[in-house]
Amino acid sequence: MSTSSMEATTILPILKKKLAFLSGGKDRRSGLILTIPLCTEQTSMEELSATLDYLLGIPSDKCKARGFTVIVDGRKSQWNVVKTVVLMLQNVIPAEVSLVCVVKPDEFWDKKVTHFCFWKEKDRLGFEVILVSANKLTRYIEPCQLTEEFGGSLLYDHVDWVNKRLVFEKFTKESTSLLDELAVINENEKSNQPDKDRPPDCNALPSFDPETVLQTGHELLSELQQRRFNGSEGGGGGGGGTAWSPMDDELLAQPQVMKLLDSLREEYTKYQEVCRQRSKRSQLEEIQTKVMQVVNWLEGPGTEQLRAQWGIGDSMRAAQALQQKHEEIESQHSEWFAVYVELNQQIAALLSAGDEEDLMELKALQQQLSDVCYRQASQLESRQNVLQSAHEFHGTAQDLSQQLDGLLGMLCADVAPADGAAIQQTLKHLEEKLKSVDGALQGLKEKGQVLLDQMSNQASWSYGKEVPMENKENVDHIHSVMEDMQLRKQRCEDMVDVRRLKMLQMVQLFKCEEDASQAVEWLGELLDALLKTHLRLGDDSQETKVLLEKHKKFVDVAQSTYDYGRQLLQATVVLCQSLRCTTRSSGDTLPRLNRVWKQFSVTSEERVHRLEMASSFHIAAEKLLKESPEQAELMLDLESCEEVVALGKSLLDRLTVPVIFPDGSEHFFGSPGDMASSAESIREKMKLVEEKRFQLEEAEQLQEEEEALETGSQES
């Protein structure tokens, strides 16, 4: 298979002039028809020679061996030009030319050609030359093999042919070069296995894009096959509407294109595998590089950042500042963790579609990456937990401190409650405060222990490094805070105990004062009852005796009430001394108690005196009224009657006299009506005694009269 040694691009301007062309038509011996269309303008023999050199380089040797039929179209040219061209053919293509058909003008040259007979020159020229008119050309060549200008039906578009020729040569040149390059690349790739310590140029790329070259070749082949098909179908009519009639396979180089495409596909398939291996290697190397970047940063700067972070602060604000710093560290880590996630996905994709030899390396990379990332994430979380616990610990400590300050403020304030209920309320409030403090302290201890445990865990991943002094200070600080709060709480508890005792004493003091006032009131009520309701003197001696007994009991109750009040007031004095209430005393309670007691005593004595007088009266009257008078004791009985009457009058007089209290005020037992009612029985008995006396007086008078009579009779 032959290709022209000359490239179309080098003589493209000359080729475009269409000084000669191969239409694809064939003579009866299957030789190719070469057409030289001379024109009225002067033809450059050099350009024609170059065109012929190019065209004759296209057909294969086998095709050339059949010989060419050359059509020299001289209808628009001068005879001498035609002659020069024919002679030139002798030098350019003598061996291949079998017949030269010179197409003459219809009426021109007839006389001149006789001067030069080409047939005589056949032996010298090496080919036969015939002079023929255009309409006679079909005697030598079939009409379907002739182009339109010679009355044939063969379609030929020179511009299209030149363009396709350029495409073919470009494809041939590029594909041949590409084949050589791919072969070298593929061979190098084999010799460089395994892929360790490869030379730097091993990843060389071909000069042309294989896909583009293959695409060009396929399009060219498709065009060639289409033209051939149209040609076989269209015959003499120019089938398929194409502007270029079919040519011989060898002329159109269809087999050459097919062979090149086959070779190119084969090498390109190998090259694609090479590229796949390269890509896989490159991916592996890239992943390995990225993995090491992540690992080196996390184990280097990332770990150093965390190792330097041990503080927990000494307050909520300090802990918050440390949390903000930690968030910045987490933010930096997040960028690397994002790379880790992406790498993990890439490795997973490679593992699912990877080759056996890569699996172990990929899995090892994945394991290394995961171990480092999870360890670092765990450390970040551990540090975050420490800071969160520290924040909560400081917050609880702050709250507890404020609670203790509040409790201490309450305990240091003077206690001046209005009454026992207020004290009880204050005590309850204190107890609640103390309980709240106790709960907060317990919470602080629990949070402190959690923080200590977490800090111990943080120390465990310090990679064998000695735990820094800062951490020891943190531990000491936590213990110190808890101990300080415990001591403050204990002091408050002790003060609460003292305050509780003091308040209970105050409650007792208030109670004593209240009960003492109550005793005064009770005594006043007893006095009031004595004056208003203890009025009866009894209808007889027996009833009066009963009233005296009742009064004695009544006085005992009053005495007990007075003694109780005195004891309570004595207790208040003792409590005031204990509480150091120098400004506080029992007030007017003691004078009131003593005043009421004296009033009661005076009234009671008067009541006893009246009851005793009534008793004496009743006993004497009852004795007098019961006895039958004897003559001998009439005088005595009369005296007794007078004494009883006198006693009764004295008693009645006594009932009208008021009781004089120590302050000089006068008080009566009941109303005058009440007194009259109570004295009624006395008056009744006095009447009986008066009647008795009257009887006694009469008896005495009779006795005297009898004695006088006796004396008179004796004297007489």
C-alpha positions in Angstrom: 0.0 0.0 0.0 1.5 3.2 -1.1 1.2 6.8 0.1 2.6 9.9 -1.5 6.0 10.8 -0.2 4.9 14.4 -0.6 2.3 15.9 1.8 -0.7 17.8 0.4 -0.1 20.6 2.9 3.3 21.4 1.3 1.8 22.0 -2.2 -1.7 22.9 -1.1 -2.0 26.1 -3.2 -0.8 24.2 -6.3 -3.2 21.3 -5.6 -6.1 23.7 -5.3 -5.5 24.9 -8.9 -6.6 21.5 -10.2 -3.8 21.3 -12.8 -4.3 17.5 -12.8 -6.5 15.1 -10.9 -7.5 11.4 -10.3 -11.2 11.3 -10.7 -11.5 7.7 -9.6 -12.5 6.6 -13.1 -10.9 3.6 -14.8 -10.2 2.5 -18.3 -11.2 -0.8 -19.8 -8.0 -2.4 -18.5 -8.9 -1.1 -14.9 -6.1 1.4 -15.2 -6.7 4.7 -13.4 -7.6 7.7 -15.5 -5.4 10.8 -14.9 -6.9 14.0 -16.2 -4.9 17.1 -17.1 -7.4 19.9 -17.7 -5.4 22.6 -19.6 -6.8 26.1 -19.6 -6.4 29.3 -21.7 -3.9 30.7 -19.2 -0.2 29.7 -19.3 0.3 26.5 -17.2 3.4 26.3 -15.0 5.2 23.1 -16.0 6.9 23.0 -12.6 3.5 23.2 -10.7 2.1 20.6 -13.1 5.1 18.4 -12.5 4.7 18.8 -8.7 1.0 18.0 -9.0 1.7 14.9 -11.0 4.4 13.8 -8.6 1.9 14.1 -5.7 -0.9 12.3 -7.5 1.3 9.4 -8.7 2.4 8.8 -5.2 -1.2 8.0 -4.1 -2.0 4.7 -5.9 -0.4 1.4 -4.8 2.3 -0.3 -6.9 -0.2 -2.9 -7.9 -2.5 -0.2 -9.2 0.3 1.6 -11.0 1.3 -1.7 -12.7 -2.1 -1.6 -14.6 -1.0 1.6 -16.2 -2.6 5.0 -16.5 -4.8 6.5 -19.2 -4.0 10.2 -19.3 -6.6 12.6 -20.6 -5.0 15.8 -21.7 -7.8 18.3 -22.2 -6.5 20.7 -24.8 -9.7 22.3 -25.9 -8.9 25.6 -24.2 -5.1 25.5 -24.7 -2.5 26.1 -27.4 -1.1 23.2 -29.3 2.5 23.9 -28.2 1.4 23.7 -24.6 -0.3 20.4 -25.2 2.8 19.1 -26.9 5.0 20.2 -24.0 2.7 18.5 -21.5 2.7 15.2 -23.5 6.5 15.3 -23.8 6.8 16.1 -20.1 4.8 12.9 -19.3 7.7 11.0 -20.8 9.9 12.3 -18.0 7.4 12.2 -15.2 5.6 8.9 -15.7 6.8 7.0 -18.7 6.5 3.5 -17.3 3.0 3.9 -15.9 1.4 5.6 -18.9 -0.3 3.2 -21.3 -2.4 5.7 -23.3 -2.6 9.4 -23.6 -5.8 10.8 -25.0 -5.4 14.4 -26.2 -8.8 16.0 -26.4 -8.7 18.5 -29.3 -10.9 21.4 -30.1 -13.6 20.5 -32.7 -12.1 22.6 -35.6 -8.7 23.6 -34.3 -5.3 22.0 -34.8 -6.5 19.9 -37.9 -3.8 21.2 -40.1 -1.1 21.6 -37.4 -1.2 18.1 -35.9 0.0 16.7 -39.2 3.3 18.4 -38.4 3.7 16.3 -35.3 2.4 12.8 -35.3 2.5 11.3 -31.8 2.0 7.8 -33.0 5.3 8.0 -34.8 6.9 8.9 -31.5 5.4 5.9 -29.7 8.6 4.0 -29.3 10.5 7.1 -28.2 7.8 8.2 -25.8 7.0 4.8 -24.4 3.2 5.2 -24.7 0.6 5.7 -27.3 -0.8 9.2 -28.0 -4.2 9.6 -29.7 -5.8 12.8 -30.7 -9.5 12.6 -30.1 -12.6 14.9 -29.9 -14.5 15.0 -26.7 -17.5 13.2 -28.1 -15.3 10.3 -29.4 -13.6 9.7 -26.0 -16.3 7.1 -25.1 -14.7 4.8 -27.7 -11.8 4.3 -25.3 -13.4 4.9 -21.9 -16.8 4.0 -20.6 -19.1 7.0 -20.0 -19.6 6.1 -16.4 -15.8 6.4 -15.9 -15.7 9.9 -17.4 -16.5 13.1 -15.6 -19.1 15.6 -16.7 -16.8 17.8 -18.8 -16.2 14.8 -21.1 -19.8 13.8 -21.3 -19.6 11.2 -18.6 -21.6 10.6 -15.4 -18.8 10.3 -12.9 -19.1 13.0 -10.2 -15.9 14.6 -9.0 -15.5 17.6 -6.6 -11.8 18.6 -6.6 -12.2 20.9 -3.5 -13.8 18.1 -1.6 -11.2 15.7 -2.7 -8.4 18.0 -1.6 -10.1 18.5 1.8 -10.5 14.7 2.3 -7.0 14.2 1.2 -5.8 16.6 3.9 -7.9 14.8 6.5 -6.6 11.4 5.4 -2.9 12.6 5.5 -3.4 14.3 8.8 -5.0 11.1 10.2 -2.3 8.9 8.8 0.5 11.1 10.2 -1.1 11.5 13.6 -2.2 7.9 14.0 1.2 6.6 12.9 3.0 8.9 15.3 0.5 8.0 18.0 0.9 4.3 17.5 4.7 4.7 17.9 4.3 6.8 21.1 1.7 4.4 22.6 3.8 1.4 21.9 6.8 3.1 23.6 4.6 4.1 26.6 3.0 0.7 26.9 6.4 -1.0 26.7 7.9 1.2 29.3 5.0 0.6 31.6 5.6 -3.2 31.4 9.3 -2.9 32.0 8.8 -0.6 35.0 6.7 -3.1 37.0 6.5 -3.2 40.0 5.9 0.5 40.2 8.5 1.4 42.7 11.3 3.9 42.0 9.9 4.6 38.5 11.8 7.2 36.4 10.3 10.6 36.4 9.3 10.5 32.7 7.4 7.2 33.1 4.1 9.0 33.1 4.6 10.5 29.6 1.5 11.5 27.7 1.1 11.0 23.9 1.4 14.1 21.6 -2.1 13.6 20.2 -5.3 12.8 22.0 -6.1 9.2 21.1 -9.9 9.8 21.3 -9.7 12.7 18.8 -7.5 10.7 16.4 -9.8 7.7 16.6 -12.8 9.9 16.1 -11.2 11.4 13.0 -10.4 8.0 11.7 -13.9 6.6 12.2 -15.4 9.6 10.5 -13.0 9.3 7.6 -13.7 5.5 7.3 -17.4 6.1 7.5 -17.1 8.7 4.6 -15.0 6.3 2.5 -17.4 3.4 3.0 -20.4 5.6 2.4 -19.0 6.8 -1.0 -18.1 3.3 -2.0 -21.6 2.1 -1.2 -23.2 5.0 -3.0 -20.9 4.3 -5.9 -21.9 0.7 -6.1 -25.5 1.6 -5.8 -25.6 4.7 -8.0 -23.5 3.4 -11.0 -23.7 6.1 -13.6 -26.0 8.5 -11.8 -23.9 9.7 -8.9 -25.8 8.1 -6.0 -26.6 9.4 -2.5 -26.4 13.0 -3.5 -22.7 13.1 -2.7 -20.4 15.5 -4.6 -17.6 13.0 -4.9 -17.9 9.8 -6.9 -16.5 6.5 -5.6 -12.9 5.7 -6.0 -11.0 2.5 -5.8 -10.3 1.2 -2.3 -6.6 1.5 -2.8 -6.9 5.0 -4.1 -9.1 6.1 -1.2 -6.8 4.2 1.3 -9.8 2.6 3.0 -7.8 -0.5 3.9 -5.0 1.6 5.2 -7.4 3.6 7.4 -9.0 0.4 8.7 -5.6 -1.2 9.5 -4.4 2.0 11.3 -7.7 2.1 13.2 -7.4 -1.5 14.3 -3.8 -1.0 15.4 -4.6 2.2 17.1 -7.6 0.7 19.0 -5.4 -2.2 20.1 -2.6 0.1 21.4 -5.1 2.5 22.8 -6.8 -0.3 24.8 -3.4 -1.2 26.2 -2.7 2.5 26.9 -6.1 2.9 28.6 -5.2 0.0 30.9 -1.8 1.7 31.5 -3.6 5.0 32.3 -6.0 3.1 34.6 -3.0 1.6 36.4 -1.4 5.0 36.5 -4.6 6.6 37.8 -4.9 4.0 40.4 -1.3 4.5 41.4 -1.7 8.2 41.4 -4.9 7.9 43.4 -3.2 5.6 45.9 -0.3 8.0 46.2 -2.6 11.0 46.4 -4.7 9.3 49.1 -1.6 8.2 50.9 -0.2 11.7 50.8 -3.5 13.2 52.1 -3.8 10.5 54.8 -0.3 11.3 56.0 -1.1 15.1 55.9 -4.1 14.4 58.2 -2.3 12.0 60.4 0.8 14.3 60.7 -1.3 17.3 61.6 -3.5 15.5 64.1 -0.5 13.8 65.7 1.6 17.0 65.5 0.1 20.5 65.8 -3.3 19.1 66.7 -2.1 17.0 69.6 0.3 19.8 70.8 -2.7 22.1 70.9 -4.6 19.7 73.1 -1.6 18.8 75.3 -1.2 22.5 76.1 -4.8 22.8 77.2 -5.1 21.7 80.9 -6.6 24.7 82.6 -10.1 24.7 84.0 -10.2 28.3 85.2 -11.1 29.5 88.7 -14.5 31.0 87.7 -17.4 30.6 85.3 -16.0 33.4 83.2 -12.6 31.9 83.0 -14.1 28.5 82.1 -16.2 30.2 79.4 -13.0 31.8 78.0 -11.3 28.3 77.9 -14.4 26.9 76.2 -14.1 29.5 73.5 -10.4 28.7 73.0 -11.4 25.0 72.8 -14.0 25.8 70.2 -11.3 27.4 68.0 -9.2 24.3 68.4 -12.2 22.2 67.5 -12.8 24.4 64.5 -9.3 23.7 63.2 -9.7 20.0 63.8 -13.1 20.0 62.0 -11.4 21.0 58.8 -9.1 18.0 59.0 -12.0 15.7 60.0 -13.8 16.9 56.9 -10.8 15.8 54.9 -10.9 12.5 56.8 -14.5 11.9 55.8 -13.8 12.6 52.2 -10.7 10.4 52.2 -12.7 7.6 53.9 -15.3 7.8 51.1 -12.6 7.7 48.5 -10.9 4.7 50.2 -14.3 2.9 50.5 -15.0 3.5 46.8 -11.5 2.1 45.9 -12.0 -0.9 48.2 -15.3 -1.8 46.6 -13.8 -1.7 43.1 -10.1 -2.2 43.9 -7.7 -4.9 42.8 -6.6 -7.6 45.2 -3.1 -6.2 45.5 -4.3 -2.8 46.6 -6.8 -4.0 49.3 -4.2 -4.6 52.1 -2.5 -1.2 51.5 -5.9 0.6 51.4 -7.2 -1.1 54.5 -4.0 -0.3 56.4 -4.3 3.3 55.3 -8.0 3.4 56.3 -7.3 1.8 59.7 -4.4 4.2 60.4 -6.5 7.2 59.4 -9.5 6.1 61.5 -7.4 5.3 64.5 -5.8 8.7 64.6 -9.0 10.6 63.9 -11.1 8.7 66.4 -8.4 9.0 69.1 -8.2 12.8 68.4 -12.0 13.2 68.4 -12.2 11.3 71.6 -9.6 13.6 73.2 -11.4 16.7 71.9 -14.7 15.3 73.4 -12.9 14.5 76.7 -11.5 18.0 76.9 -14.9 19.5 76.0 -16.5 17.4 78.8 -13.8 18.6 81.3 -14.5 22.2 80.4 -18.3 21.7 80.6 -17.9 20.0 83.9 -15.6 22.8 85.1 -18.2 25.4 84.0 -20.9 23.6 85.9 -18.6 23.2 88.9 -17.7 26.9 89.0 -21.4 27.8 88.5 -22.5 25.6 91.4 -19.6 26.9 93.6 -20.7 30.5 92.7 -24.3 29.8 93.5 -23.4 28.0 96.8 -21.1 30.9 97.8 -23.9 33.4 97.2 -26.3 31.2 99.2 -23.8 31.0 102.1 -23.3 34.8 102.0 -27.1 35.2 102.1 -27.3 32.8 105.0 -24.4 34.5 106.8 -26.1 37.8 106.3 -29.3 36.5 107.9 -27.3 35.1 110.8 -25.3 38.3 111.4 -28.5 40.5 111.5 -30.0 41.3 114.9 -33.1 39.3 115.7 -36.0 41.6 116.7 -39.1 39.6 115.8 -42.5 40.8 116.9 -43.8 37.5 118.2 -43.3 33.8 118.5 -45.0 33.2 115.1 -42.5 35.5 113.4 -39.6 33.7 115.1 -41.0 30.3 113.9 -41.2 31.7 110.4 -37.7 33.0 110.6 -36.5 29.6 112.0 -38.3 27.8 109.1 -36.7 30.1 106.6 -33.3 29.5 108.2 -33.8 25.7 108.1 -34.8 25.9 104.4 -31.8 28.0 103.6 -29.5 25.5 105.4 -31.2 22.6 103.6 -30.7 24.4 100.2 -27.0 25.0 101.1 -26.6 21.4 102.1 -28.1 20.2 98.7 -25.9 22.7 96.8 -22.8 21.5 98.6 -23.7 17.9 97.9 -24.2 18.9 94.2 -20.8 20.7 94.2 -19.1 17.6 95.6 -20.7 15.4 93.0 -19.7 17.8 90.2 -16.2 18.1 91.6 -15.8 14.3 91.6 -17.0 14.1 88.0 -14.6 16.8 87.1 -11.7 15.0 88.9 -12.5 11.7 87.2 -12.6 13.4 83.7 -9.3 15.2 84.4 -7.9 11.8 85.3 -9.1 10.5 82.0 -7.6 13.5 80.2 -4.3 12.8 81.9 -4.4 9.2 80.8 -4.1 10.2 77.1 -1.1 12.5 77.5 0.9 9.9 75.6 3.1 8.9 78.5 4.1 12.5 79.2 4.3 13.6 82.8 1.1 15.2 83.9 1.8 18.9 83.9 2.0 20.9 87.1 -1.1 22.9 85.9 -3.2 19.8 86.2 -2.0 19.1 89.8 -2.9 22.7 90.6 -6.4 22.1 89.1 -6.9 19.1 91.3 -5.7 21.1 94.4 -8.0 24.0 93.4 -11.1 21.7 93.1 -10.3 20.1 96.5 -9.7 23.6 98.0 -13.0 25.0 96.7 -14.9 22.0 98.1 -13.1 22.1 101.5 -13.6 25.9 101.7 -17.3 25.5 101.0 -17.6 22.7 103.5 -15.9 24.9 106.2 -18.1 27.8 105.4 -21.2 25.6 105.5 -20.1 24.1 108.8 -19.6 27.6 110.3 -23.0 28.6 109.1 -24.5 25.4 110.5 -22.9 26.2 113.9 -24.2 29.7 113.8 -27.7 28.4 112.8 -27.5 26.1 115.9 -26.8 29.1 118.1 -29.4 31.1 116.4 -31.9 28.3 116.7 -31.3 28.0 120.4 -31.6 31.7 120.9 -34.8 31.9 118.8 -36.3 28.9 120.7 -35.4 30.8 124.0 -37.1 33.9 122.5 -40.1 31.8 121.6 -40.1 30.5 125.2 -39.7 34.1 126.5 -42.7 35.2 124.4 -44.6 32.2 125.6 -43.8 33.0 129.2 -44.8 36.6 128.8 -47.9 35.6 127.0 -48.8 33.0 129.6 -48.0 35.5 132.4 -50.4 38.0 130.9 -52.9 35.2 130.6 -52.5 34.5 134.3 -53.2 38.2 135.1 -56.3 38.0 133.0 -57.4 34.8 134.6 -56.8 36.3 138.1 -58.8 39.4 137.0 -61.6 37.1 135.9 -61.5 35.3 139.2 -61.7 38.7 141.0 -64.6 39.7 138.8 -66.4 36.5 139.5 -65.8 36.9 143.2 -67.3 40.4 143.2 -70.2 39.7 140.9 -71.3 36.1 141.6 -70.0 35.1 145.0 -72.9 36.8 146.9 -74.7 34.1 148.8 -74.2 33.8 152.5 -76.3 30.6 153.0 -79.7 30.0 154.4 -78.3 28.1 157.3 -75.1 27.2 159.0 -74.6 24.1 156.9 -74.9 25.9 153.6 -72.7 28.7 154.9 -70.1 26.0 155.8 -70.3 24.6 152.3 -69.9 28.1 150.9 -66.8 28.6 153.0 -65.3 25.3 151.7 -66.0 26.4 148.1 -64.5 29.7 148.7 -61.4 28.1 150.1 -61.0 26.0 146.9 -61.7 29.1 144.9 -59.0 31.0 146.7 -56.6 28.0 146.1 -57.2 28.3 142.4 -56.5 32.0 142.5 -53.4 31.3 144.6 -52.2 28.7 142.0 -52.8 31.2 139.2 -50.9 33.9 141.0 -48.0 31.5 141.8 -48.0 30.3 138.1 -47.8 33.9 136.9 -45.0 34.7 139.3 -43.1 31.6 138.1 -43.6 32.6 134.5 -42.4 36.1 135.2 -39.4 34.7 137.1 -38.6 32.6 134.0 -38.8 35.6 131.7 -36.2 37.3 133.9 -33.9 34.3 133.5 -34.5 34.1 129.7 -33.8 37.8 129.3 -30.5 37.4 131.2 -29.6 34.4 129.0 -30.6 36.3 125.8 -28.9 39.4 127.2 -32.1 41.4 126.4 -31.0 44.2 128.6 -33.6 46.5 127.0 -36.4 44.0 127.5 -38.2 43.3 130.8 -41.5 41.9 131.8 -43.0 45.4 131.4 -46.2 46.0 133.5 -47.1 42.4 133.8 -45.6 41.9 137.3 -47.2 45.1 138.8 -50.5 44.1 137.2 -50.2 40.6 138.6 -49.4 41.9 142.1 -52.1 44.6 141.9 -54.8 42.1 140.9 -53.6 39.6 143.5 -53.8 42.3 146.3 -57.3 43.3 145.1 -58.3 39.6 145.1 -56.8 39.1 148.5 -58.7 42.0 150.0 -61.9 40.9 148.4 -61.4 37.3 149.5 -60.7 38.3 153.1 -63.9 40.4 153.1 -65.8 37.4 151.6 -64.4 35.1 154.3 -65.2 37.6 157.0 -68.8 37.9 155.9 -69.2 34.2 155.5 -67.7 33.6 159.0 -70.1 36.3 160.5 -73.0 34.6 158.7 -71.9 31.2 160.0 -71.7 32.5 163.6 -75.1 34.2 163.2 -76.7 31.0 161.8 -75.2 28.7 164.4 -76.2 31.0 167.3 -79.7 31.6 165.8 -80.3 28.0 165.1 -79.2 27.0 168.6 -81.4 29.6 170.1 -84.4 28.8 168.0 -84.1 25.0 168.6 -84.1 25.1 172.4 -87.2 25.2 174.6 -86.7 27.8 177.2 -86.4 26.7 180.8 -87.4 29.0 183.6 -84.1 29.0 185.1 -82.3 30.1 181.9 -84.7 32.7 180.6 -82.3 35.5 181.4 -79.5 33.8 179.5 -81.7 33.2 176.5 -82.8 36.7 176.4 -79.2 37.8 176.4 -78.4 35.3 173.6 -81.3 36.7 171.6 -79.9 40.2 171.9 -76.5 39.0 170.9 -77.8 37.2 167.9 -79.9 40.2 166.8 -76.9 42.4 167.3 -74.7 40.0 165.3 -77.3 40.0 162.5 -77.5 43.7 162.4 -73.7 43.9 162.4 -73.7 41.5 159.4 -76.3 43.4 157.5 -74.4 46.6 158.1 -71.3 44.9 156.9 -73.0 43.9 153.7 -73.6 47.6 152.8 -69.9 48.5 153.3 -67.8 48.4 150.1 -64.5 46.6 149.7 -61.6 49.1 149.7 -58.8 48.2 147.2 -55.2 49.2 148.0 -55.5 52.1 145.5 -58.4 53.4 147.6 -61.1 52.5 145.1 -64.4 51.1 146.4 -66.1 48.0 145.0 -69.3 46.3 146.1 -70.2 42.6 146.0 -72.9 42.6 143.3 -75.6 45.3 143.0 -77.7 46.6 145.9 -80.5 44.3 144.8 -78.1 41.3 144.8 -77.1 42.2 148.3 -80.7 42.6 149.5 -81.4 39.2 148.1 -78.4 37.6 149.8 -79.3 39.2 153.1 -83.0 38.0 153.0 -82.3 34.8 154.9 -80.5 36.8 157.6 -83.4 39.1 158.0 -85.8 36.1 158.1 -83.8 34.5 160.9 -83.5 37.8 162.7 -87.3 38.0 162.7 -87.6 34.5 164.2 -85.0 35.5 166.8 -87.0 38.7 167.5 -90.2 36.6 167.9 -88.3 34.2 170.2 -87.1 37.1 172.3 -90.6 38.5 172.5 -91.8 35.1 173.7 -88.9 35.0 176.2 -89.7 38.5 177.5 -93.4 37.5 178.0 -92.4 34.4 179.8 -90.0 36.4 182.0 -92.8 38.9 182.7 -95.2 36.1 183.7 -92.5 34.7 185.8 -92.0 37.9 187.6 -95.7 38.3 188.1 -95.9 34.9 189.5 -92.9 35.5 191.8 -94.6 38.8 192.9 -97.8 36.9 193.6 -95.9 34.4 195.6 -94.1 37.0 197.5 -97.3 38.8 198.2 -99.1 35.8 199.4 -96.2 34.9 201.6 -96.2 38.3 203.1 -99.9 38.2 203.4 
